[in-house]
Amino acid sequence: MARIELRENIKRGGGQPKHWLQTLYTFAVPPEYFADGHESFGRLRIINEDRVKVDNGFGFHYHQEFEIFSYLVRGELKHQDSMENVEILRRGDIQLTSAGTGIRHSEVCNGSEDVHFVQIWALPWKGRLTPKYYTRHFTDDEKRDKWALLVAPVGSDGALTDREGDGPAPVQSNVALWATLLSPERSISRAMPSSAGERKAYLQVVQTSGFNQAGARGAHVRVKIGSQSVEMKEGDGAFVHASPGEALHMENLGSSVAEVLLFDVDIE
């Protein structure tokens, strides 16, 4: 039987905002946040919604054995890494780093306004991979009132292993990322993957109207699958469990555009 578990914005972690960083954690980030047992969901390990002040950011640091991708909401993010990639990322850009055996990188706010982005980590399907870097760009029109596939497992239709190009960025993990910009009074549907066994997904409504650690506000959607439904506002998330092929429906109940991310989890 389908079920939806709401992950309220007010329950996300992040602690006292720093002078240069405002962040909200969905999953545990010890020792800062233990998430009441929410350590991961399938291969998803981190969903952090970050806002970084101008001329600040995450200096060079080390990662290994994670697939790390960023979804740019607003502003500019400068990426540099030990693979000699240097990139300025803007709204609509997806940057994916397959850390594999190990990389060092930095992510710093570039330009004249704060940068707002969602950082996602997924566990790879095997260890000791060769580090790789990919970027993709998706316009607002490509996401307007429909689901756009931004990240998909290597080998999926359209998930090419070119550094840049069209189609979803290729991830070495059993996850996929979709996004939509859902207009007021509009609704969209999408079938859960049709492979065998229970299907899982995670939904996140992006905080486009400003940083908020309290009760969710702003864009307002209703999500329904089977006989289950929840209402969500900016900052809220939801765990979805369903049968293969079951339809997930979402309707915008508010007066503003809702920017929503959908993660397919443990795709087979």
C-alpha positions, 0 to 999 in steps of 0.5 A, a space after each residue: 500500500 502506498 504511503 507518504 511520510 511528511 518531513 517538515 521544514 521545522 524538523 530540518 537541521 542547520 543550527 545557528 546560521 553562520 556569518 557566511 552560511 545559512 543551511 538546512 539539513 534533511 539527513 544527519 550531518 554529525 556532530 552538527 545534526 543527528 536528524 532523529 534517526 534520518 541518516 539516509 534514504 536508500 542511496 541518498 545520504 545528504 540533501 543540504 539547502 545552502 545559502 552562501 554569502 558573497 566572497 565566502 564558501 567551502 574552501 578546498 576539502 577532501 571527498 571520496 566514495 560519494 556522488 556529489 551533485 549541486 542544483 543551482 537555484 539563484 546566484 553564482 557558484 564557483 567550483 574548482 577541483 583537483 581534476 583541474 576543473 574551474 567552473 562558474 555555475 548559475 541558475 539551471 546548472 547541475 554540477 556532478 562530481 563522482 569523487 570515487 577514489 578521492 578528490 579535493 574541491 572548493 565551492 565559493 559564492 561568485 558575483 554580487 549576490 548570495 548563492 542559493 543551491 541544493 547539495 546532494 550526496 549519494 552512495 555509489 553502487 561500487 567503490 574505487 571508481 575513477 573520479 569524474 566531473 560533469 555539468 548540465 544546464 536546464 532552462 526554466 522552460 524545460 521544467 515548467 509544469 512538467 518533470 525534467 530529468 536532471 540526473 540519472 544512473 550511468 547507462 540510462 537512456 540519455 545519460 551520456 558520459 560526456 563532460 558537458 552536453 544534453 540530457 541528464 548528468 550520469 551518476 554512478 548510483 541507483 538514484 535519479 533527480 527530477 525537477 519541476 516549476 509548477 504554476 499556480 492551479 496546475 497539476 502534474 503526474 508521474 508514474 513510479 519506476 516499474 521495476 519489481 519491488 517497492 518503489 521509493 522516492 523523496 520530494 523536496 520543495 525548494 525555499 525560493 521565497 527566503 531562508 526559513 527554519 520555522 514552520 513552512 510557508 510560501 509555495 503550497 502543493 498537495 501530493 497524492 499517491 493511492 489513497 494517501 496525500 500530504 500538503 507541503 510548503 517551501 522547505 517541506 520534504 516527503 518520503 514516498 513508498 509505492 508499488 511499481 508504476 503507481 501514479 504520483 500526483 502533485 497540484 499547486 494550491 498556492 499563488 506562487 510557482 512551486 520549485 520541487 525536486 523529486 528523487 527516485 531512490 534505489 532504481 533497479 
